Amino acid sequence: MAFSDEKRRFWQIDLTTRAGAKSAAYQGALACFIFCGMAVLGLLVFGGLAGISTPQGLSIVAGAGLEAVVGLVAGLRLRSGQGAYWGIAAAVLAALELIGKVVALSIGGLVLTGMVLIITVQGVRGAFALKRAAGFEDDDIEVFT
């Protein structure tokens, strides 16, 4: 992963090079896949506990299913270096999930979902940088090597 500072913080990605932008999009895809896995796990656990035949169980299955589908599609699109808008949709869903974790006072879920949200936003930034594809520093270097 290409970082923009010497302390290698994961929330400060280097978007001045094509490799940094691709790395950010790839990491965002990984975060979307983790978000999808968390949604499937929530679907199985909470949907199964509430019972699929009840209205509460159906709403849990529908909500978690939507999160899983958006997370999967966003992950596949970001992995290819595209899909910034799908990544935005996944980030919005992760932010809503984060608000739910704050309300429920779930510290472990708060930390995990917060990290997923930060890395997804970095992936969206990387996808937008790849979409613009202008002004990368390494493009100038490749001409002279």
N, C-alpha and C positions, 0 to 999 in steps of 0.2 A: 504494500500500500504506500503510495507516495504522500508524504506528509509535508505541510508547508512550514513547520517549525522544527527546531532541533530536538525538542522534547518528545516528539512523535505522538502527539495527542490525536486520538481518533476523530475528534470533532473538527479538526483543522486540516482539511484535505488540500492538496496542491492541485489547482485547476488550471495552472498555466501551461502544463504539458499534456499531451495526448495520453500518455501513460497514466498520469494522475487522474485524469477524467475517466478513463476506462476502469481504473482501479476503484474509483468512487462508485461508478455505476455497478460494478461487480459486487462490491460490498453492500450496496443498497439492495441488490437482488438477493443476496444472502439474508439480509435482515427481513426482506419480504417473505422469503421461504420460512424463516423462523416464526414470523407473524402468522403465516398460514398454518403452520404446525400447532401453534398455540390455539388458533381458532378451532382446528379439528379436535384437539384435545378437550377444549371447552365444550364443543358440540357433543362429544361422546360422554363426558362426565356429567355436565349439568343438564343436557337434554335427556340423558338416560335416567338421572335422578328424578327429574320432574315428570318423566313419562311422556312419550311422544304423542299419546292420545289426548293429553290435556292441552288447553289453550296456552298455558305457560310453557310447556315443553315445545309446542309448535313454534312459539315466538323465539325461544332460545335456538332451536334448530335453524329457523329462517335467518336470524341475525348472525349466528356463527357461520352458517353456510355462506352468506354473503361476504363476510370477512375472509373466509377461506378462499373463495373464488377470486376476489379482488387481490388478495395477497399472492395467490399463485400466478395470476395473469401479470401482475406488476413485476413479480420476480423473474418470470420468463422474458418479459419485454426489457427490463433493466439489464438482464444478463447479456442481451444482445446489444446493449449500448443505446437503446431507444426506450420508449415508454415512459417519458417524464410525466405525462398526465395520469397514467395508471399509477405511477409512484406517488403522485400527489393524492390520488384517491386512497391509496393504502396509508399514506401519512395522516390523512384526515381521520380515517377509521382508527388508526393507532392512537391519535390524540384523543378521540372520544373514549377509547378503551382506557387511556391514561387517566382521564377525568373520572371514569368509573372506579379505577383502582384507588384514586385519592379519596373518593367518597367512601369506599369500602375499607379504607385504611389497610390496604394490602401492601406491605413494604416490599416484599420480594417481587410481587407482580409490578409494583411501581418502578423498581429499578430496572427490571428486564424490559418492560414496555417502554420505559424512557430511553434506554439504550437503542432499542429497535427503532424508535421514532427518530432519534438523532442520526443514526446511520442511514435510515431511509431518506431523510432529507438531504444528506450528503450524496446519496445515490441519484436523487432527482437533480441536484445541482450538477453532478457529473454528466447526466444525460442531456441536460440543457447545454452544457459546455460542448459536448460532442455534437449536438444538433447545430450549434453555431459554426463549429469547426473552423474558426478563423482566429489567427493570432496565437497559435501554440508556439512556444519557444523551441521545442524540439523539431518543428517543421523547418525552421530556418537553419538549424544545425545539419539536418539531413542533406541539404543542398550542397554543402561544402565538404561532406565526408565521402 
